[in-house]
């Protein structure tokens, strides 16, 4: 299980210029799927009940890079703590 988490978190997001909408959607789906192991995962903590497809809609539609959105989510989470 932990090996699976490490594989998912180390995979690089596809670049908008060289990927399709479907590839970006599948990447978000893969990155944010539930691993059913909350104590070691932390994805629910990051999402805080929000839908990953809504959070990453700009990435999926090719408007903003994945890491730009991720940095914004992290910053917003820090500000709320």
N, C-alpha and C positions, 0 to 999 in steps of 0.2 A: 504494500500500500504506500509506504513512504517513498519507495523508488518511483512509483507512478506519479506521485505529487512532484518529485524533483524533476522528472521528465517534462511534466506539463509546465512548470514554472520556468524552465530554462529554454524552452523553445522560443525562438525569436518571432515576433509578429511579422506577417507579410507586409511588405511595403505597398503603399497605396498604388504607386505608379506601375507596379508589376504584378498586381493581383486582381482577381475578380471580386465582385461583391460577395459571391457565394463562398469564396475562399476566406474572405475576412469574417463572414458570418460563422463559418465552421470553426475558425480560430477562436472567436469569442465563446462559442458553445463549448469547445474543448477546454479552454482556460478556466471557465467558470462553472463547469459541471460539478455537481455535488459528489464528494468522495465518501460521504457517510462516515466521516471520522473527524468530527468537529474539534476534539482536543488538539489535533496536530495540524489541521488544515488552515483554519482562519479565514476562509473565503467569506463566510457569512458575516464575520466581523467587519471585513472590508466593505462588503456590499450594503450592510445595515438595512436589509429588507428591500433594497432597490433591485430592479430588474437589470441584469447585465446588458441585455439587448438595448434597453433604453439608454443606459449610461454610455454605451459604446456606439450609439446610432451614427454619430459623425464619422467614426472609423469605418463602420460597415458601409456607409454611403460614400466613402472616399473623400471626406472633407477634412479630417484631422487624423494624425498618426496615433496609433494605439498608445505609445508611451507618453505622449502629450496628455492624453485623457487620463491615463493612469496616474501621472504626476499630480494632476488637478484633483483627482479623487483622494489621493493620499493627503494632499494639502488640506482639503476640506475636512477630512476625518481628523487631522491633527487639530485644526481650529475648533472643532466641536468637542474635543476632549477637555 
